[in-house]
Amino acid sequence: MRVTSHTQYLQARQTVVEASARLAETTQKASHGKRIRRPSDDPTGTAEALQTRSDRRVTAQTARNIDAGRRRLDAEEDVLAGITDALTRAKELGLSQIGATASPQTRLVAKGEVDELLNTVIGLGNTQQAGAFLFGGFYADQQPFDAAGNVSPTTPPVGEAQLDLGSGQRMATNHDGQSVFVDSGVLDALRNLSAALAANDDTQIANAVTDVDNAFDATQSLVADVGARWVRMDHTASALEDVDLNLEERLGAIEDADLAEVLVELSSRQVALQSALMATARASELTLTNYLR
């Protein structure tokens, strides 16, 4: 079978088209720096890249969870500091009203200040954060304490919010209202001191000061526990940063093009295109010569 000059021309022109397409593809790769720009470029690599991106989204969500947990811990630290200040002042007032230098009048004045401290602490118990009651527990949409510092029997402030740390790990963020204000004895200690001052009784006042001391110690235990939770969150956040960095590097290894290889490929395909163009030109000249003959 004889190959005509026209056939040679068509074959040469097809070679130019294919060489141009390959050059354009390599140029795009060099321009964007990506080895994979569509699934057909590397189906296996595309699947790995999709999984890696999914893993990064999970890591990013966990990081956001930790940030939210930190904000809750920040808010609780502020509340615990306020409680500590209130108990410290209450103890000072109680001690100042024990002994012969105190009188019914001075004790009533001290009682008034203790009552203000109690109201302040109750207000701290109703602290809101991000549109919810920080110490509401499982009922974060309900105010934990009424004006007298009592809790609702139907919506008690119990239950600690759980933070998802990934890989099935969870931890509580802030403490609930029951732990901070009731079980600690904070509210009862202030109430007892107020009642003892009103009763104008040295023994009762001394016992109430002991209650305040116990509540103070319980509060400091909560402060220490908040610190421990901070440490765990910090360690987890640091580990997440390392994980995300590894995932980012892995994604780059899958998708990114090797610039040196791309440049070599680009030069090679430029030469291939030039050769194809020259071959097409020769085929075109041959066809015209045959026509003239």
Number of C-alpha atoms within 10 A of each C-alpha: 3 5 7 10 17 15 13 18 20 14 16 22 19 14 19 21 15 15 21 19 14 18 21 15 15 21 18 14 21 20 11 13 18 17 22 19 16 9 11 10 11 15 12 11 18 18 13 16 20 12 13 18 16 12 15 20 13 14 20 15 15 19 21 13 18 21 15 15 23 18 16 21 20 15 17 26 17 13 19 21 15 16 27 20 14 22 27 14 15 27 23 13 21 25 16 14 24 20 12 7 8 14 14 14 12 15 24 17 14 22 24 15 16 25 17 14 22 25 17 14 25 22 15 21 27 21 19 17 14 9 9 16 21 30 33 28 23 15 18 23 14 17 21 27 21 13 10 11 20 13 17 13 7 7 16 21 29 18 19 20 21 14 18 17 19 15 6 6 9 12 15 14 22 28 23 26 26 20 19 23 25 18 13 21 22 28 24 19 25 28 20 19 28 24 18 22 28 18 14 19 16 18 12 17 26 19 16 26 25 16 20 27 19 17 26 23 15 19 23 17 13 20 17 12 14 20 14 12 19 18 12 13 21 15 12 17 20 12 12 19 15 12 15 18 13 13 18 15 13 16 19 15 14 20 19 17 17 14 15 10 11 19 15 11 17 20 14 12 21 19 14 19 21 14 16 22 19 14 19 21 15 15 21 19 14 16 17 13 11 12 8 7 5
